Amino acid sequence: MAGLGGLAKPRPSAHTSASTPLQGIPMIGPAVLSRMPSGRSACHLLSRLAAACVALCLLAFGAGSAVHAASLEPVEIVTRKGVVMIEVEVARTQEQRATGLMYRKSLPERQGMLFDFKSDQPVYMWMKNTFIPLDMLFIRADGSIARIAENTTPFSEATISSGEPVRAVIEIGGGEARKLGIATGDKVGTQLFSGN
């Protein structure tokens, strides 16, 4: 999901292509290659570089997993059938809201993302670069659910409107709102709405 608050990421220009070289990355030419060590020292250098790359990847993966797990916050939704508990990542910054759940290949049950817009406003979402269907819960400042967009279409660039000014949106897996008995008018309880 991205393009919140009516702001969409600009589309690439017509002259951009996948074969365009990356700017700022030096290209290796014959002059550089001729100065590289050869034989045993080259193998040693390459093996050390490969080991360093693997170590960095493992470190980044491990750190990312720990941060992801630690960033989940509990959210309580009071439905007609009872209380439903879910856990959400909170997208507080414009960059986090613009990226949302893009590029994720899966989303565990009862987990999602909460988008805090800090004040009531009309909100427009989309599914660009989003691999999985989502349910979007559009939430008023008092915590009540104004609208639910169910099973949104992956990769769609069609806008999904809140229909009225809302304070926040929670995205969960497609079909989960119905499965958990979440409906419009239900109340979302989180620190975000504690002052209301």
N, C-alpha and C positions, 0 to 999 in steps of 0.2 A: 504494500500500500504506500502511496505517496501522493504528492500534489495536494496537500491539505490547505484548507482555508482559501481555496480557489487558486492557489499558486501551484503551477505545475512546473516540473523541470523542463527546460527547453529541449526541444527535439534536436538531434544532430543536424547540421546543415547538409545540404544536398551534396556538397563536395567532399564530405567525410566518407571514408571507406575503411573497411577492415584491413586493407593492405597499407594504409598510411603509416609510415614509421612513427614510433613514439618520440615526441619531442623531449629533449634533455637527456636522452640515453645515448651515450657514445657508441658508435659502431666500431667493431673490430676490423681493422684493415690489414693488408699484407705487412705494413711497417711494424705494427704491434705484434703480429704473429711471429715475425722473424726474430724479435727480441725475447720471446718466451723460451724458457729452458726446455731442453729436450731430454729424451731418455729417462733414466731412473729419477732424476730430480723433478722432471715434469710429472711423472706418475705420483711421486710423493706429494707434490704441490696439489695436484688434482684430488688425491685422496683426502688431504687435509681440508680442502675447500668443500668437498662433498660431505665430510663429517660435520663441518661447521654449519652447513646448510640444514642438514638433518636435525642437528641440535637446536637450531633456531626455530625450525618448524615445530618440533615437539614442545619447545618452551612456549611458543605462541599458542599452540593448540591447547595445552594444559592451562595456561593463564586465561585464555578465552573461555574455557569451560567453567573455570572457577568463578570468573566474574559473572558469567551468564547465570549460573546457579544461585549466586549470592544476590543477584539483582531482582529476584522474584519477590513480589509483595502480595499479601493476602487481600482478597476482595470478597465481600459478602454480598450476595444478591438475594433479597427477600422476595420470593415468588408466592403465588397463591397456594402452592403445595408445601412450602417450607423454605428453609434457608439453603442456598447453594453456595459452596465455597469454591473459588477459583484462585489461581495465582497468576500475576501479571508482571511483565516488565513494564516500567513506566517510561514513556517517551516524553521527556520534558523540554528538550531543545528543538529548535527548528530542524536541525540536521537529523536528529533521531526521528522526528515526526515524518520528515521527507523520506527516510529509508524504510521505516516501519518494519514489516515482516517480509520485505522483498528478499528474494533469493533463498528463502528457507524451503527445504524440501519436505519438512514435516513439522507438526506442532502437536505436542503431547496433549491428551485430553485434560480438560480443566486448566489449561494454561493459555495465555494470550498476551496481548499488549494493550496497555491503556495509554491513550493520547490525551494529554492535558493541554488545553488551549488557553488556560489561565483566566479566560472570561467568556461569556456567552457570545457566540458568533455563528453565522451560517457556515457549515463545513461541507466540503466536497472531497470525496475520497475517490481513488481508482485502484485498479489491480495490476498496473503495469509492473512487470518483472516479479510478480507474485505467483509462485508455482502451485499453491494449494488454495482450494475454495475456503472462504471465510464467512463467518457471521459477524456483522458489524452492529454493535449496540450503541446508538446515539443517545447520550445522557444529558439531561438538563442540569442546571446548577443545583437544584434541590435533590439530585440523585435519582430522579425518576427516569425511566427509559422512554424516550420520545418515539423512537422508531427502531426497528430491527431490519437490516438488509440481510436476507438469508442466502446462504450458498452462492456468494458472489463468484463471478466467472474468472478463473485464473487468466492472467495476461491481458485482460480487457482494459482498454483505455477510456471506456465510457465512464462518465462521472456518476458518483453515487452520492446523492444529496441528503443532508440531515433533515431537510423538510422544514426546519425551524432553527432558530439559534440554539446551540447546545454548548455545554462546557467541556465535554469529553466524549471520547469514543473508546469502546473496548472491542478489540478483535479477538475472536476465538475460532476454533476450527469450524468449517462448514457443517451445518446440521446440528451442532452442539446446543444451540439455544433451544431448539424444539425438544431435543433429547433430554435436556436438563429442566424443561418446563419454564424457561425464561420467556416472558412476554412483555409487550408494551405496558407501561404503567408500573411495572415492578421497580423496586427501589434498590439502588446500588449503594452499599456502605463501604466507604474507604475514607482515609484521612483527608483526601481531596475534598470531600463534601462535608467534613465534620463541622465546619462553621455555619452550615446552612440548616 
